[in-house]
Amino acid sequence: MTEYTGPWPPEDVEFAPDDESDVDLGAEEIYDRRGNRIDEAYVEAAVAHVRRTVGRPSLTAPGRRSPQVTFRLSPEEKAAARALAEREGKTVSQLAREAFAQYLRDHAA
């Protein structure tokens, strides 16, 4: 199995009840490991929970997906970024956002 390393959730994945599911939650009685019946309301609450908790907090607004920018680095640049981030107690993403914001401020028209 290959580990997925892209953004989460992936752009092409929708967390929603599947209308074509083989399980009819209205007719079949299915229970979770704690004995709670899994019905449409249970599934919708689970989907809402996943949407709220997956990934990092939005930089745009709560419940909204922040735009993303992706670019490639050389192995040396990535290693230097990791080392700097560790020294500063930040993530590489935080460093990249700060550097990009500074660049935009310095080159604003």
N, C-alpha and C positions, 0 to 999 in steps of 0.2 A: 504494500500500500504506500502511495506517495503522499507525503504530508503537504497539505495546502498552506502556502506561505503568502498568499495575496491578501488584499484588504478584506476585512470581515464586517458585515456579511458581504459576500461577493455580489457584484452588481446584477448578475443574472439569476440570483436566487431570491425567491419571494417567500417570506415566512407567513403562510396563510393556510387555513384549512383547505384541504384538497377535496373539491366537489366530486371528483371521480374516484374517491377512495373505495377500497373493497369493504370497508367497515361502515355500516349504517349505525351511527351512534344513537339514533332515536329508537332503533329496533333491537340492537344488540347491547347487552350489558357487559361493559368492560370496566375494570377497576385498576387503579394505580396500586403501587406496592403498599400504600397506606390504607387501602380499602375505600378510597373515594371513587365514586362513579365518574367515568370519563364520558362527558356529553359535550354538546356543541359549546356551551358556556365555559366548560373546563378548558377546552381546546383554545377558544378565543382568549381566555385569560392567560393561558400559557404562551400563546403567540405574543400577546401584549407585553408580558414579562420579558420574553426574549428580546423584543424590540427595544425595551427600555434598558436592558442590562448588557447586551452584547456590544463589545468594543469600548472604546474610550468615550468620555463625555464629548458631546458636540461642542465645537468652537463657535457655531452659529447661534444656536438656541436649543433649549431642552427639547428633545424629541425630534430634532431636525438633523439631517445628515450634513456634515461639513464637506465642502468641496475638497478634492484631493489633487495633488500634483505629484507625479512620480517621475523620478529620473535615475539614471545609472551613475555609479561611481566606480573608480578603479579600486582594486583591493587595498591599495595604500591609502587612498582617501577615506575609505570606509574604516580602516583600522585607526587612522588618525582621528576621525570623527568619534569613534567609540571611546578612544582614550580621553579625548577632550571632554566628552559628555560625562564620563565617569569622574574625571577630576572636578567637574563643575556640579556634579550631582544632578545631572539632567539626562534626558534621553536624546538619542541622535535626532529624533523627530523634533524635539524642542529646539535643539541647536539649529536645525535646518529652517524651522519657522522663523526663529529670531534673525538668522542671517538673511533670509529672503525678505523679511519685513524691513530690515535695515537697508538692504539694497534698493528696495522700492522707494523708501524715504530719501535716500541719497540721490536717486535718479528721477525723482518726480518732476514732471514738466511744469 
